[in-house]
Amino acid sequence: MRIPPTAHRALVRNRWLLTVAGAGWLLVVMVLTVGFSHGTGSTVNLQLGHRLTRDDVANVIMFLPAGILLALAGAGWPSSLIVGFLGSVAIETTQYVARIGRVSDVNDILTNTVGAVLGYVLVRLLSAARSVGRSGLQPERDGRSPASRSG
């Protein structure tokens, strides 16, 4: 099947924009999580679960764009789970190995992964709501809605 030239240009442009947005998001995440040194040494927290903190909410928000970009790129939800998890493991490992004075926390991996999946789900829910709105009771060419013609 051949894609029309205008559709192909739009597809290439959208992929380029998603790639640039993804690279920008990745740069911001790396600066926020590894770029600011808080001293030296490494600490690890392997205790799962605790009270919800401001940092947890920030971690979820920080990874929302990953899920959003993956959904817009047409990836499936497992991709958001994998990217969120592996991206978080990479960040926490880097924080530990680089000894920059940050705590490598298993809870950060969990909240980052939740953020990526939540971003994906939000796009899919908004997309579904938008398509339902488009296919709802809309007037036909004669100006009457389908409900008004049933009588």
C-alpha positions, 0 to 999 in steps of 0.5 A: 500500500502506497502512502500519499505524498502529503500524508507521508510528509505529515508522518515524517514531520510528526515523527521528527517532532516526537523525536525532538520532544523525546530528546528534550524530555530526556535531557531535562530528566537527566539534568534533574536527576543526575546533573545537580550534585548534592555531595559525594557518596551513594545511598540505596533505599531498597525498602518498598513503600512509604507515605506519599511525598512531594518527591513521589508526585514529582516523579510521576509528573516527570515521567508523564511525558514519556507515556504521552510521547509513546502513545502519540507515537503509536506504541502499545502500553507495554512500551510505556511500562518498559520505558518507565521501568528501564529509564528509572533503573538507568537513572537510579543506577547512574545516581549510585555509580556516579556517587553524586550524593543522591539516594538511589530509591526503589520507590523512585523506580515505582513512581517513575514507571507509574508516571509513564504508564499514566501518561500513556493512559491519559492520551488513550482516554482523551483520544477515546473521549474525542472519538466518542464525541465525534461519533455521537449524535451529530446532525446529518446533512438534512440538519436533523440528528439521528434521534429526531428521525426515529419518530 
